[in-house]
Structures are given as C-alpha cells and as structure tokens.
Amino acid sequence: MVRIAREKRHALLSRRIEENPFINDEELAEEFSVSVATIRLDRMALGIPELRMRIKKRAEAAQAQQHRTDVMGDLIECNVGKDAISIMMATEDMVDAAHVVQSRYLYAQADSLTKAVLNLPVCIIAVANLKYKQPVTVGDRLVARAEVIRQRDQKYYVWVKIRKNAKEVFRAKFIVESLE
C-alpha cells in the first residue's frame, strides 16, 4: 500500500469532506488507509470540525434559510431551485414485522425534500419513479439529497437519492407540477 504524503493527504481530505460533509472519520480512515486518530489529527490541523459539528452547522444554516417544517428528517441544506439535503434516523416505529424500515418512510423523506427544494406554494407529484434498492434497519442514518434537474413551464424534474453509509438504498425521480 502506498503511503500518501501528509500535505497531499490534507489537500485530498479537505476536498473529500467538502464533497461529502457527512462522511465520518472511520470512512475517511479506510479511504486513506490511515488510522482514525490520524484523520482526527489531520482534521484538527486543517480546522475542520468533527462530523456532529459539521451537521449541526449546516442544519442551523438551512433552518435560518428555510421556513418549511414539514421535511421528514432534519433539513441540513437547501438551495431553493437547485439542491437540498436532509438526514433521518431510522427508528423502531418505522419497521415492519421483518424489522425492515417500510418504504413509505423513505418515500416521505424523498417527497418532502423535493417539495422543500422547490419551495412552491402549491404543487403535486405528477409522476414518481421509485426504486427501493437495499433494506434499511433501525439505527441507520439516511442522508437524502434532492437535485432539481430541469424545469419546463410549470413542471420540475427532481432526482432524490437516499444513502446509508455512502450506499444508495432508495432512489426517486419525480416530475412535480406547480398548480399556480
């Protein structure tokens, strides 16, 4: 295994956290083939806060920007008309008899995030193409990212991907119509 020089690792680490601010130290350590302690020291040297503080900072900024409270999970970031991110923890009340989170909760997270990113007063999901790709269980942290792909007249095309531990578990493609 090739060891990366500290300066280069610092640059790569900064870029990686900027790309995915929800990546944890363990995932970074595995990605860079170093110990978790090394990642923590690197973050401290670069002035990058720990995951919990990065999430809290983004959530506070999003809440200040966005007045919608009907998002399933916690709205972390929202650039109206462009993209948005929410985080939801899978809880015991979401599972079925097989102890798997019911798909309706994932749909609700995707749907509510879509409506938040569009910030339309009145709209409907006209078309939804959904794919439940991997089971989700209690305790999983679900990170949803919505992206507005295009707009034609009163129709908006939005993709939502929900991941747990950087693996896609649910995907939705929505066509949303504004009713104004």
N, C-alpha and C positions, 0 to 999 in steps of 0.2 A: 504494500500500500504506500502511495506517495504522500509524503507529508507536505502540507501547504505552508508557506512562509507566513508568519503572523500578520504582516502588513496586507498581504494578499487575502488572507482569511478574513481580516477585519473588513476589507472592502466588499468581499463576497457576502459576509454575514450581514452587513448593513443593507446591501441590495436585496438579499433574501427576505429580511424582515420587512423591508419596505414593500416588497411584492406581496408578502403574506404576513400581515401583522399578528395573525392568530396562531402562528407556528410556535410550538413550545420548545423549551431548552433541550428536552430529550430528543425530539425530532431533528433539531439542528445538530446536536452532538453526533447522531447517527449519520446525518447527511455529510458532515465534515470530517467524520472518522476521528473525533476527539472526545474527551470526557465532557460530561455535563458541567463539571467545575471549570473547565477551560472555556466553555461557551459563556458561563456566567461571568468569568473574569473579562472575557472579550467584550461582553455587553456593557459591563461597568466601565471599562476603558473607553468605550465609544459613547457612553452616556445614554445607552438605550435601556429604558425601564423593562422590568420583568413583564411577562405576559399579562398578568392580572391588572397591572397599572396601565398597560397599553390599551387593553379592552375598556377599562374604566374611563380613560381619557377620550377614547373615540365615542363611547356611549354618551358622555356628557356633552361633547361637541354636537353629536347627532340630535340629542334631545333639545339642545338650545336652538338648533336649526329647524327642527321638525316638530310640529304640534300634534301630529297623529298619535293616538294612544292605542289604536286598535291593531297594532302589529303583534302577531303571535311570536313570542320570544322578546328579546331585547334588541331594539334598533340601535345598531352600532354606528352606522354611517349612512347618510342619504344625500346623494347629489341628484336633486329632482330633475327628472327627464334623462338621466344618464345611468346611474347605478346606485345600489343600496346593499347593505349587509345587515343581517340580523343573526343573533345567536339564541338557541333554545336548548335547554337541558331536557332530555327525555326522562320523564318521571313515571312512577308506578301507576298512576291513574290513566296513563296513555296506552298501556299494553293490553293485549287480548289474552285469551286462555293459554296461548303458547309463549307468553312473556315477550312478545314482539310488539313494538310500537305500531299502532294502527296507522294505515296510510293517510287517513283523514287529517291527522295532526301535521303530517309533512305537507299535505296539500294546503292546509290552513296557513302554515308558515309561508309557503310559496305565494299563495293568493294575497295574503295581507301585505307581504313585502312588495309585491307587484303594484298593488294599489297605493302603497306609500311612495314608491319611486315615481309613479306617475302623478300623484297628488292632484287627481281630478275630482271635482266636487261630486259628479255622478257618472259612474261607469259600470260596465258589466264585462265579465269574461265571456266573450263570444265563442271562442274556440280554445280548448285546452288539450294538449298532447302530453301525457304524463308517463313517466317510467320510474317504477319503484325498483331500484337496482340491487339493493342489498339490505338485509334485515337490520333494524335498529332496535337496541335494547335499552333498558333502564340505565341511566347514568351516562349515556352517550351525549357528547356535546355536538350539537348540529349547527354548522355555520352555513347560512344561506346567502347566496349572492345573486341579486337580480340585476340584469343588464337590459336596457332599452336598446333594441337592435335597430329599429327604424319606425318611422311614422308616415302614414299615408292618410291624408284627410283626417277623419276622426278615429282612425284605427292605429293602435300602437302594438308593436310586436316586441314581446319581452321574453327573455330566457332566464330561468331561475335554476341554479344548481345548488343542491344541499349536500354538504360533505360532513363526514365524521373522520377524524384523524387523516385529513387530506384525501380520503377516498370518497368518490361520488356515490351517494346512496339513493338520491332522488333527483329527477330532472323534470322540468316542466317548460313547455313552450306555450305561451299564451298570446292570443290575439284579443286585445281589450278595446272595446268601443266606448267612446265618450258619448254620453247622452245629452250633452248640452247643445 
